[in-house]
Amino acid sequence: MAKILLIANTDWYLFRFRLSLARFLRDQGMDVILISPPGPFVHELEAEGFRWQAWNVGRQSINPLGEVKTLWNLLHIVRQEKPDLIHLHTIKPVLYGSLVAILTRVPAVVRSITGRGYVFLGNDTRTLWLRPLVKSLYRFVLRSGSTLFENEADRQYFVSEKLVAFKNTHLIEGVGADTEYYQPLPEPQSADARPVVLMATRMLWDKGVGTLVDSARLLRQKMDVRIVLAGEPDPGNPASIDVKILNQWVDEGLVEWWGWQADMRAAFAACHVVTLPSFGEGIPTVLLEAAACGRPIVTTDVPGCRDVVQDGVNGLIVPPRDSQALAAALLTLLGNESLRSQMGRAGRQLIVERFSNQHVHKNTLTVYRQLLPKNSDFFIALCLPKET
């Protein structure tokens, strides 16, 4: 049986974004092993019947001795598993996993660049000295195998910076949305008639949470509206928002903070509009799921976000970091039920036609096939996929 390793820097990432792919690959007869640091979602992954291995990688750590230990730990795992293919996600797994693949001669390596992230979007002292180092490492490890990008802007950036050759890249637009699980939902009908704006994401500054809070201050001068934040801070990310600040916003009456949502369908069912005023994304999964549920979207004119939303068709696009423009766009949708309905239908159609997880899975398999030796058992198995 052919073996695939899916490697990420958190168990949450595997659970939230790659579980669907893991299921699909298993249905094709593959042995899928999930590798990440330990966390609260390991039980969920194992409950799905997948084998999980612990890789203790620190997302912010830069201590040389600690990083050597991290690299050695992954090297031991890969040597032990002897995979036919490894699929790497996020910066450290991409960098370290690629080095390990070279040392262990893994037959095929796929890397997913899921957005430029803090290293490329940040402008503090840490990112200014870290960015050149990360670029140099990318140039070394992206010389072979295949690198997947979620939007064309990110791919062109990596190519123009000479971090990867265009011939070694593929465009696969996000992880997709399950259009059977996420179905169109009616707008909420409750005793509280106030409209609800939902922002569901990690509580990070570069997701635009602060921009939305500033917009909330403007909105409440013109409309009685509920602004809901769904998601948790991410202590492993330097852009994480302190819990004290989130609670302060709640105490001011600017937002409601619902925390982690196990089933996003319930969150979408409770809102009228979904927003993500991010500074940059790969392809934001929450927007795919929101559109699949028939929710209109307000987002920013940045890579990833503008790939999901067609301005005036399934949502509205505003400049990043512009709280006034965001507030105005939200007011436009909140005051027009027929426009919300029209955009919701258009969004659902877009997801079905272009962004379903079925499209993503098939495109991912195509990349796998291109990397594998034509006479390998794994390649032959992939060329005869089972119906799911």
C-alpha positions, -999 to +999 in steps of 0.1 A: +000+000+000+014+034-010+021+057+019+016+095+021+027+118+050+007+150+055+029+173+077+019+206+093+029+229+122-002+223+142-027+195+147-054+222+143-043+229+107-045+192+098-080+189+114-094+221+100-079+221+065-065+187+055-088+162+070-110+161+039-080+154+017-068+127+041-101+110+039-101+113+001-066+098-002-076+069+021-106+062-001-082+058-030-065+030-011-036+051+003-020+048+038-022+083+051-001+093+082-006+127+098+023+145+114+022+176+137+030+188+172+006+174+198-025+194+206-062+192+214-072+180+179-050+148+178-079+129+194-102+140+166-077+130+139-072+095+155-109+091+160-112+094+122-090+063+120-057+080+110-024+073+125-007+104+139+029+110+148+042+137+170+067+162+156+077+188+182+083+219+160+082+254+176+066+279+153+084+309+168+116+293+181+149+302+164+173+287+189+199+269+167+203+239+190+165+235+193+160+238+155+186+211+149+168+188+173+135+196+155+151+188+121+166+155+135+132+145+150+115+149+116+144+130+099+139+101+122+101+100+115+106+101+077+133+074+078+110+052+100+079+057+078+097+054+043+069+073+025+063+073-012+053+110-010+053+138+016+030+168+014+042+198+035+022+227+048+033+261+062+068+276+065+087+254+089+073+221+076+081+232+040+117+242+049+125+213+072+105+187+054+122+195+021+157+192+037+147+159+052+133+147+019+166+154+002+185+135+029+162+105+029+156+105-008+118+106-006+105+098-041+081+128-043+077+161-024+047+185-026+048+218-007+017+240-001+023+277+003-008+287+021-003+325+020+027+347+026+020+349+063+037+369+091+072+366+077+063+384+045+034+406+057+049+418+089+070+450+091+085+448+126+122+443+134+119+405+137+104+401+102+129+425+086+159+403+095+141+370+093+127+375+058+160+374+039+170+342+058+136+325+049+140+336+013+174+320+010+161+288+025+132+288+001+156+292-029+175+261-018+146+238-009+122+247-037+145+236-065+128+203-070+094+187-064+063+207-067+052+238-049+014+246-047+001+281-045-034+290-035-036+322-056-018+336-086-004+367-068+015+346-043+029+324-071+041+354-091+057+369-060+077+337-053+087+334-090+096+371-093+118+369-061+135+338-077+124+317-048+110+290-071+110+283-108+076+286-125+079+252-140+079+237-105+047+254-094+010+246-096-021+267-087-047+249-066-071+274-052-073+266-015-085+234+003-120+237-011-154+236+006-175+205+011-207+215-008-227+186+006-218+196+042-221+233+037-256+239+022-275+272+016-290+284+049-319+308+055-312+340+073-317+338+111-352+344+125-350+353+162-365+375+188-334+397+185-340+415+152-306+431+150-285+420+120-254+400+126-220+404+110-197+374+115-159+373+113-146+338+119-108+334+119-079+332+142-077+363+164-047+379+146-040+415+139-031+407+103-065+391+097-079+427+101-097+421+134-087+456+146-101+471+114-134+454+120-135+467+156-129+502+144-157+497+119-179+486+147-175+519+164-187+536+132-215+512+126-231+516+160-236+553+153-259+544+123-273+510+130-280+486+159-259+457+147-242+427+164-205+422+154-194+386+162-159+374+164-156+336+162-122+320+168-093+319+192-060+338+196-030+319+182-001+322+207+023+306+183+018+335+159+035+369+167+004+387+154-019+371+179-043+394+198-041+393+236-072+379+253-073+410+275-078+431+244-106+409+231-124+410+265-120+447+266-138+450+232-165+428+246-168+449+277-171+480+256-200+465+237-183+466+204-182+429+197-194+395+209-166+369+211-179+334+206-145+316+206-139+284+188-168+270+168-168+232+163-195+234+136-193+265+114-227+258+099-243+270+131-223+302+131-232+309+095-269+301+102-268+328+130-255+356+108-265+378+078-231+388+064-196+373+067-165+396+067-128+390+065-109+423+063-075+405+061-042+420+050-034+389+029-044+352+025-038+321+005-075+312-002-095+318+030-114+286+037-140+304+059-150+325+029-155+294+007-177+279+034-196+311+040-203+314+003-213+277+001-239+285+028-253+314+007-238+342+028-227+375+011-192+385+020-173+418+026-136+414+023-104+432+013-087+438-020-057+415-013-045+382-027-067+353-017-097+373-006-103+389-040-100+355-056-131+343-037-152+374-040-164+391-072-171+426-063-208+434-066-216+397-075-212+376-044-200+403-021-182+436-017-145+444-018-129+472+002-093+484+007-074+468+035-070+487+068-098+510+058-124+509+086-146+535+070-149+517+037-156+484+056-183+500+076-199+515+045-199+482+027-214+464+057-241+490+059-249+485+022-256+448+027-272+450+061-298+474+048-307+454+017-321+419+022-328+413-015-292+422-023-279+398+003-301+370-011-289+377-046-252+377-036-257+346-015-270+326-045-242+338-067-216+328-040-231+293-037-229+289-075-192+301-076-182+275-049-199+246-067-184+255-100-149+264-089-140+259-053-155+226-042-132+202-023-138+177-051-120+200-075-092+204-051-087+167-044-087+158-081-062+186-089-040+175-060-039+139-073-029+152-107+001+169-091+010+137-072+009+117-105+033+141-122+060+136-096+060+099-092+080+074-113+057+060-140+065+024-131+058+028-093+029+010-077+019+043-062+017+060-096-004+031-110-028+033-080-032+070-085-040+066-122-069+043-112-088+064-086-118+049-069-151+067-070-160+084-038 
